């Protein structure tokens, strides 16, 4: 498999390493890590496409994923062997690469813009060789632990008659292994470029904050679409329900291709997969769509989406949203001071606040509705002060509920 090309920025970091032997080994580490990441990208659930066919059988479909999963693990094992052969383990490791750091997005800040490495406690000054070895073995140990846990979980899943646990374990560990590989890459290169951004190293990288914000926004849009769908089918005939079901099925299909879908937990993916499968089955029922079953299916999926609103309780989103809401409130307060003398200036401030609030889409439905209203019905100069007061109350109330 061809490895994705290195970014010029990464090439410049490796080229700038003063010791030729170390530069060569770091270059190999980077290449092998990228290769393992590329292998993991090929791993996906067979049902992720929500494909529709007349044959609904899923018997042995999990076997489709086996070659890709095995190839990814083999690539990681080659990387681990390389780390052991290339770097002398430090006598006293100093890198703190605990599991929480990786799972919680490698300790990104509230806007996901942290540098590659965290500041380490003052202590013995390590050479470049020792610093790289410290990072390589610390993150390599964590990566090895994930691989061993993955093997144990697969062994347990294979003993079950249902194939979903196996697929769920593969999907879950794909994400964990990806984060661990990213941690290794950032940790090693961070020795030479501590202030670099992670997306400079991996252009496709998205922080956990960015992933959570994007996922919440997409789920909010999906919730709104399903709510409208539910309202439409309440009075629809069997014939009228068909295009509605087709439209929702198409939306689910498109969602499955988006990066936000890949960030869902496997069990949450299953809810989408099962709902899409149910719609497919009901649409092909002889005699027309059974409306009672359709309404029950939509009601159940609506409750699932409602439960997904718990994403707002994630600490990373609480911190992020509080920051954004406070900034927006400052802009609205500033605009309120301009409203009587400079309505255009006040409007510009309000527009900036509304644009900023796009980052908290999904936090408060009333706030989302107000943002949509602003786009289609911006305030007239004579209404500016009143509209700003409404925005101030709405943003302030949302901020209070964030905690």
N, C-alpha and C positions, 0 to 999 in steps of 0.2 A: 504494500500500500504506500502511495506517495505521501510524504509528510508535507504539511502546510509550510510554505516558505517562512523563514524568520523575518521579522520586521527589521528594517534598517537600524532602528534604534537598538534592538537587541544585539545585532551584529556589531554595532559601534561599542557597546558595553564590553563584549567579549574581546574585541580587537584592542581595547584599551587596557586590558589586564597586563601588568608589566612582566609577569613571569610566564614565558612561553609554555612551559609544561602545564602550569595551572590553567592557562588560557585554553589549551587544547582539551584538557579534561572538563572544564566548565562548558566549553562548546559542545562536547559530546553529551554531557548531562542535559543541556538545554534541548538538543536535537532529540534525544531519547524521550524526554518528558513530553515534548510536542507530539512525538509519534504516538505515545500512549494516550494522550488527550484525543488525538485524531481517531484512534481505535475506539475509544469510548463513545465518540460521536455517532458511530455506526450502530450502537446498541439502542434499540427502541422496542417498545411493546408492539407485538403483531397487530393489536387492535387500535393502535394510535391513529391510524388513518381513518377510523370510523367507516371503513369501506363497506359498501352495501353490495351484497350478492344474493343470489337466490339460495345459495348454500350457506346456512348459518352455522354449520358445524365448526367447532373450534378444537376438535380432537387433534392432539399432537401439534397444534399451531405454535405452541411454545418452543417446539424444536427449531423453528425458523431462527430464533434468536441465539441458539446455542453456539454456532460458529463465531459469531461476533463477540459474544461474551468471553468465550475461551481465548480468542485472539487478543482481546483487550487485557485479560489477566496475564497472558504470556508476555505481552509487551511490557507490562508493569514489572513482572518478575525479572525480565532482562535488565530493566532500569535499576532495580534493587541490587542485582548482582554487580552491575557497573559501579554503583555507589560504594559497595563494600570493597571492591577491588581498587577504586581510584582515590579514596580519601581515608586517611588514618583516623580511627575514632578518637575523639577528644577524651582526655582523662577525666575531665569534669565538664560535662555539657552545660552550656549557658543559655542556649536558645530555648524559649518557652513556647513550644508549638503544641499546646494542649488541644484536645478534641473540641472543646468549646470554641476556641478561636476559629477553627476551620468550619464548624457547623454554622457558627454565627458570623459567617462571611469574613473570616480572617481579620476580625477586629476593625472593620471599617468604621469611620466616623458617621455622624447622623446624616451626612449627605453622600457617603460612600467615596470620599475623596482622599482617604489616607494614603500615605506613601507605602513603599514596599515592606518596610520593616518597622517594628516597634523599637523604641529606645531601650537599651539593655542597662541593667544596673552597673554602676562603676565598679571596676575590679581589675583583674589582670588583663593587660593589653595583649590581644591575640594577633598573630600575624595574619595576613590575608589567607594563607593556606589553612590555618587553624580555624578562621572564621567560616570559610566555605565548608570545611569538614564538619564543623559544629552544626551548621544549618543542614547540610546534606544528611547527616546521621539522625538529627532530631526529627526532621520531616520524613526522612526515609523510614524511620522506626514507626512513625504514625501510619504511613502508607502501608507498611508491611502488616501492621495490626489490622487495618481495614481489610486487607486481602484475606487474612486468616479468618476474621469474623465472617467475611463474605462466604468463604468455603463452608464454615460451620452452618450458617443460615441456609445455604443452598441444600446442604445434606439433609437438614430437617425438613425443608420445604418439599424435597423430592419424595419424602416418605408419605406425603399427603395425596389423597386421590384427586383433589381439586388442583388444577394447574395454576390458579391465580396466585396463591402464595409464592410460587416459584417466580412468576413474572414480577410480583411486587418486590421481592427481595432483589432481583436483578435491577429493577428500576431505581429502587432506593439506594443501592450501593453504587450505581452509576454516578449518582450525584455526589455521594460521599467520596468516592475515589477521584472524581473530577476536582473537587475542592482540595483534596490532599495533594494531588499533582500540582495544582495551582500554587498551593502553599510551598511546595518544594521549589518550584520555579522562581517564585517571588523571593523566597528566603535566600536562595543561592545568589541570584542576581542582585538582591538587596545589599549584599556585602559591598558591591561596587557602585550602586546607584540608589542610595537610601531614599532619596526624595522623588524618585521616579513614580509616576502613576501606574497603576496596574494595567490600565487600558493601553498604555504605551508598550507594555511588554506583550500583552495579549489583546489585540484590537477587539476581539469578540467578548472580552470580559465585561461582565456587569456585576456591580457590587450587590450584596444581599439587600441593601437598602433599595437600590434601583429595581431589583427583581421584585421585591415586595410591593413597591409603589406601582409598578407596571401590572403586576398580578391583581392587586386590589382594584385598579382602574378597570381592567378587563372584566373582572367579576361583577363590578357595579354595572357595567354596560350589559353584561349577560343577564343580570337580575332584572334590569329594566325591560329587556327584550322578552324574557320569559313572562314577566308580569303582563305585558301587553298581549302576548300570545294567550295567556290564561284568560284575559278579559275577552279576547276575540272569539275563543272557542266556546265560551259560556253560552252564547246564543247561536253558534254556527250549526249548520246542517252538516251531514256527512260529506256532501259534495263540497261545501264551502271550506270544510276543515282541511281538505287535501292540500291546497296550495299553502295554507298556513303551516302545516306539518313539514312540507317540502322546504319552506323558507327557514324554519328553525333547524331542520336537519342540515341545511347548507351552512347555517351559522356555526353549528357545532363542528362541522367538517373544517371550516376555515379556522376556527379556534384551535383545532388539533395541530395545525401547521405553524402556529405562532410560538415564539420563544416562551411566552408566559405559561403556556400549557406544560412545557417541559419542567417548569419549576414546581408544579403541583406534586404533592405526595401521591404515591401509587394508589392508595385507597381513594383519594379524591378523584384521581383520573378514572378510577373504576366507576364512580358515580356518573361521570360524563359518558363513558363508554356504554354503560348499561342503559342510560336514558336514550342515547342515540340508537342503540339496538332495539329498544322497545318501540321507538317511533317508526323505525324501519319495519318491524314486524306488524305493528298495527296498521300501517299504511297498505300492507299487502294482504290484509285479512279479507277473505272472500265475503262478499255482501256489504263491503264498505267498512270504514273505520268505526270500531266500537267506541262510541263517544264517552261512555262511562269509564271505560278502561283508560282512554286517552286523558280524561280529566284527572283521574287518580294518579296517572303517571306524572302529569305536569305538576300536580299539587305536591307530590313527593319530591320532585326535583326542585321545586320552589323552596321547600323547607330545607333542603340540602344547601342551596345557595344562601339562604338566610343564616344558616349555621356557619357558613364560610365567612360571614361578617366578623367572626372572631379574629380574623387576621388583624383587625384594628387594635387588638390587645397586645400584639407583639411589641416588645420594648423598643426595637429598632424603629418601628413606625410611630410609636408614641413620641419618641425623641424628635424624629424627623418632622412630624406633623406640628408639634408644639412650636418648633423653630419657624416653620413656614407660616403658621397662623399668626404668630407674633409679628413677623415681618410684614404680613399683609395688613394687620391691624394698624401698625405704625404708618403705613402708606395711606390707609383710609383716614386716619386721624390727621395726618398732614394735609390730605385733600380737603378735609372738612374746614380747616383753617383758611383754605384758598377759595372756597366755594363762592362766597359773596363778591370777592374782588376779581377773581380770575377763574372763571368756570372752565376755560380750556385747560388751564394748568391742573385744576381739580380733576377734570375728566382723564387727563393723562396719568395722574397718580392712581385713580381708580382702575383704569385699564391695566396698569402694572400690577395692582393688587389682585385683580381677577385672574390675570395670567399666572401669577404666582400660586394662586389657589388650585390651579390644575393639578399640582403635585399632591393634593390631599383628596383628589376625586375618589369617592367611595367612603369617605369618613362620615359625611353627614348628607343625607338625601336632600334636605332643604337647601343646604349650601350648593349642592350640585345643580338643583333646579334654578337657583338664583343666578348661577354662572351661565346657564343656558339662556335664561331670560335676558341677561345683560348683552349677550351676543346679538339677539334678535330685536331687542328693545332697549337700546342705551338711553340713559336719562337726558332729557332736555335741560338746557341751562337753568331754567326756572325751577326744575325739579331736583337739581343736583344735591342741594343740602338735605332734602328729605330722603333721597335715595342713599346718600352717604350715612345718614343716621341708621337706616335699615341695615346697611352692610356692617356697620360697627356693632350693632346688637347681635347680628347673626354670627359674625366671626368671633366676637367675644363669648357668646354662648357656646359655640363649638369648642373654643379653647378651654373653657371651664370643664366641659365634659371629657376632654382628652385626659385631664388629670395633671 
